[in-house]
């Protein structure tokens, strides 16, 4: 009896070993079968290029017979790249896969135009539906289908500061905008700019944070679902708070080249706080060589504790591409633990997956990972998650007019008309 049990155990072990060997062989064979070309289109250049290079290196290791073309068009937030992409998509010459902000930036532009293929079967085969938060999958979805693979997550609602300066000035990090307005008066009395601000897009970034704090999660979601009108008194209240916030910012905001000069005001002690995405941390660590927690500090933007306002770089599957199987292999890599942990430490972002390895990330990113797993998730307006470009591109003009006039009724009416024109809520 003992011998037969040992024989059975040995047989089971041998069967398992054989099964693993066969699976490994099948995987290697499947990888080896891929050949031909793959064109990846993005705006990751300069400091962001090493993160993309890490992904391309992994892909080349897995599929050495595929010739990969890295079609990068440089330019902040993809402004130049999107113009080139539009020409190619409308001209019937799409890249095999292209970088796009997850959510309405893709859905409201190319999905509704019937230029993309759904990725439901890919998410099912890779078992991703429980690896990404449900709220994120909701932002990736339209009419019951999923349309892109998120490779990373950035957080939009972060308040940045220098701990030693805050202590020196004798103020607390504000948890609400009412708290902030009190701090604002104290800092003005010390000739310190309370809140650093840059040009137009950073003003929109600030506006979305005020909107989230004013409306709460449900109200904010309803605004972009068309269930709450911009002319509703609840939504009009955003502009009243936003006007008070603007009174606490630097007067030269419009003349600053981008968000970095405004961030430098914080590091130089000329300004106390800045509301900006968490690429701020990547810049502070990589460029300024500061230590998270001591060289710089962070907190949720006022009134948004417990909420993670996100944006994500993602890739989809255009229709009528010549290299579909190679593209699907690329998308599988992007959504894998291996791919996300290779990319995000270099990008300064965190993985979209819930099973990432925190040890690969710095102190700030570890805190963001923890919040990503427990906070309520909403999407960013400025960075393409909740509204189509037809809205956001015109909304910047509404902001410019409001900054000059401070007319909340005019801004609310104009915003509602933009929402109607962009089909928000349809």
N, C-alpha and C positions, 0 to 999 in steps of 0.2 A: 504493500500500500504506500509506504514512504517513497519507494523508488518511483512509483507511478506519479505521485504528486510532484516529485522533483522533475520528472520528465515533462509533465504538463506545464510546470512553471517555466522550464527551459524553453519549451515550445512557444509559450506566450511571449517570452522575451525576444526569441528569434523572430517571431512574427512581427513584433513591434519594430525591431531594428530594420527588418526588411521593408516594412511599410514606410518608415521614415526615409530609408534609402530611395525607395521608388518615388516618393513625393518630392524629395530633393532633386532626383534625376529628372522628373517631369517638369519641375520648376525651372531647372537649368536649361532643359530642352526648349521650354516655352520662351525663355528669355533669348536663347540663341537663335530662335526662328525669326525674331524681329530684325528687319533690315530696312534699308531705304533712308528716308529723311524725316526730320522733325524740325519745324520752325517754331521757336518760342518768342513771342513778342511782349516786350515790357518796357517800363521806364526806369528800371533799376540800374542806375549808373553811379559812378563816383563811389561814395562811402557805402552805398547799398549793393554795389556789384559783388563783393565777396560772398554775400549770402546767396545770391542767385548762382554764383560759380560753384558753391558747395552742392547745390541741387543738381546742376548740370554734370558735375563730377560723379555723383552717385548714379545718375542715369547712364552715363557712359560706361561705368563699371558693370552695370547690370545688362546693358544692351550695346555692346561694343561695335556691332555692325550697323548701328543707326547713326547716320551723320546728322548732328544737331547744329542748327543755325541759331545763334543768339542774336535776335533782331531787337536791339535795344535802341530806343529813341529817348535821349536824355531830356530832362525838364521836370521841375518840381510838380508833384502831384499828377504827373502824366498829361499836362496840358498839350504839349507838342505831340506826344504819343497818341493821344485820343484823336487829334486831327488827322494824323496819318492813318490810324485804324479806320476812321470813318470813310476815308477815301477807298481803302482796300475792301472794306465790307460792302460798301455800296457798288464797288466795281466788280464784285464777284470773285475777288482774290483774297479770301481771308487767310490769316496765318493759321497754323494748326491749332494753336491755343494762345490766348492773350491775357495779360494781367488786367484785372478790372476790380474796382471796389465792389465787394459782395453786396447784393441787395438790388436796390432800384437802379443803380448806375448801369448794371447789366440788364436787369429785367425790363426796366422802363425804356431802354434804348434798343437792345438787340433781341430780347426774347419776344416782346410784343410785335416786333417786325418779322418774326418767324425766321430768324437767322441762326438760332441755336438749337441743339438737341438736348432733351432732358437727360438727367443722370440718375434717375431712380434705380435702374438696374445695377449701376456701378456702386451706389451707396449700399444696396442690398447685398451684393456679392462680397463687398469689403467689410460688411457688418459695421458700417459707420453710423447708422441711425441712432445707436446708443453711445457712440463715442464722442459726438458733438452735442452741446446743449440743445434742447428742444427749441428754445427761443431763437438760437442761431439758425437752426434748420428752417424755422418759420420765415426768417429774413431771406433765406436762400431760395424760398419756394414761391411759386406762382401757379395758380389754377391746379393745385394738387401735384405739381412736379417740382423736383429740385434741379437747379440750373448751374451750379458752380461748386468747385471744391475749394474751401478756405485753407490757405497754407499758414496763415498767422492771424493774430488778433492784436490790435492796438486799442488802448483805452483813450477816450476823448475827454472824459470829465475828471480831469486831475488839476489840482491847485498846487503849484510849485513855489518853493521858498527856500531861503537859507536859514537854518535853525539858529545860528549864532546871531544873525541880524534881528530876527524876530524877538529873541531874548533881550538883545541890546535895546530895542525900541520899546520893550515892555508891553507887547501886545500878544494876544492869543491867535492861533490859527482859527479863522471863523468857520463855524459849522453851518450857518445859514446866511442869507444875504442881509438880513437885519443885523446879524452879528458883524458882518463885513462893513456895513455902513457906519457902525460905531467905531470900528478899527480905522476906517477911512478918515474920519475926523481927527483921530489921534495922530495918524501918520502925516496928514497934511500940516498939522501943527508942528511937526518935526522936519518939515520940508522934504518929505519922502513921498514919492508917487505910490499910492496904495496898490494899483494894479497896472502892470505893464501890458500894453496892447500894440499890435502891429497893424499892417495894412488890411484891406477889405476882407480877405478870406478869414483872417484871424478874428475880425469883428463878427463874422457869421458863426465862427467856432464858439465865441463867447455867447452869442445870442442863443444858440441851441442849449447851452448849459443853463442859462437863465430860464429858458422855456421849460426844460425838464424840472427844474426846481419849482417853478410856478405852477405847473399843471400836474406834477406827479406822474408816475409811470402810466397809469391808465389814461389820463388826459393827454399825455404826450403821444401815446400810441393812437388814440382816437383822432388826434389832429392829422396824422399822416394817413389814417384810414378813411378820412373824409367824414368821420362821425362827429367831429367837433369843428365848427367853422372858425376861421381866423377872426371873424367879426363878433364871435361870441364874447361876452364880457370877461369870461375866464381867460380866453386867449388874448384879448386886448390888454389884460393886466400884465402880460409879458413885457409889453413895450414900456409901461410905466416903471417897472423894476429895472429894465435894461437902461432906461434913460438915467436913472440914479447911479447905476454901475458905471456908465460912460463918464459921469462927472468925477469919478475916482481914477480915471486913466490919464496917461500922459498926453499932452496936447499935440505932440508931434507924431502920433501913431500912424497917420496916413502916409507920412514921408519915410517911414522905416521900410527897408527893403523886404523884410520877411519877418518870421517869428523869432529868428535867432538874435537880431539886434535888441528885440524886446526882452528876450531871455537874458541877454548880457546885462541889461539894466538891473535885473534881479541879482545877478552874481556880483555886480559892482556896488551893490548897496544903494543904488539910486531909486529902485522900486522894491516893493516888499513881496508882491505875489504876481503870478501869471497863471491864467487858465489856458492850458494847452494839452495836446495829446502826449502820450508817453514816449514819443520819439525825443522829448525833452530829456528824459533820463539817458537814452542812448547817446545823445550829444554830450551831456554832462560827463558821462563816464568815458566815452571814447575820445572826445576832443579836449575836454577840459580836465580830464583825469581826476574827477571828483569821486569821492566814496559815497554811495547811497546811504542815507541816514545821518551822515555827519556833514559832508560837503554840500548836500542838498536834501531837502525834505519834501514830502508830498502828503496830500490828503484828498478825499473826494471834493470836487467843486462844491461850493456852498449849496446846501439844500438837496444834495444828491447822494448822501450816504446810503449804502445798501443797494445802489443801482450801478450797473456797469454799462456805460454808453460805449458801444464798440464800433469799430470799423475793421474791415478785413480785406487783405489782398487775396484774390481768388482767381481761378482759371476755369474756363468752361470748354465746351465742345462745339465749335461752329459747324454748321451744315456744309456739306459738299466739299470737305477737305480731302486731299489725296492720301493722307497718312493717318487714318483714323485709329488703327490698332496701336501705332506708336504713340499717338496722342493719349489714348486710354491708359497706356503704360505710364506716361508722364503724370496723368491725373492720379493714378494709384499711388505713385511715389509721393506726390504732394500731400495726400491725405494720410500717409503712413506715419507711425511714430518715428521711424528712422529719418524720413524726409523732414518732418517738422522740427525734430531736435537737431538736425544738421543746419537748418535754415535760421531758426529764430534767435539763437544766442548771438549770431552775427548780425542779424537785422535789428536787434534791440526790441523785438516784439515777443509775444508768448504764443505757444501753440494753441490752435483752436480746439484740439482734442482735450478731453478731460483726464487722460491717463499719461500726461507728460511727466518727465522725470525732473522734479524741482531742483535737484542737485546740479543741473547743468546751467542754472540761471542765477543772476545776482540777486541781492537783497530786494531791490525794487520789484524785479520780475517775479520773485517768489511771492511777494505780497499780492501782485496782480493775479497770479495763478490761483491763489487762495480765494480771492474775490470772484474770479471767473467761475469758480465751482459753486459759489453760494449766493451771489448777488442776482437780482433781477436784471435781465439783459434788454437793452433797447439799442436802436441803431442811430448812427450819426447822420444828421442832415448834410453837414459840410462835406463829409467824406463818402457820400453816395449810397448810404444804406437804406434810407427811408423815403426818399423822394427822387423822381427822375430828374435828369439834368435839365429838362425843359423848365422845371421849377427852380432848381438851385441856381442855375446860371443867371436867371432873371431876378432872383431874390436878392442877389448882391446889390443890384441897383436900388431896390427898396430900402436896403440898409443904408446905402450912401445918402439917399434922400432923407431918411429918418435922422441920421446923425447930424444933418444940416438943419432940419426943421423941428425935430422932436414932436412931430404930429402923429400921435398914436392912432387916431382914427384913419388918417390917410394911409398909414402903413398897414393897418388891419384890412382896409378895403382892397388895397393893391395886392396884398398877400392872398386874399380869398380869390380874387380874379385870376391870379397866377395858378392857384390850386385847381380852379375849374378848367383853365386852359390846358393844364398838364394832365388832366384826367385823374387827379387824386381822389380816391374813393370809388372809382368806377371798377 
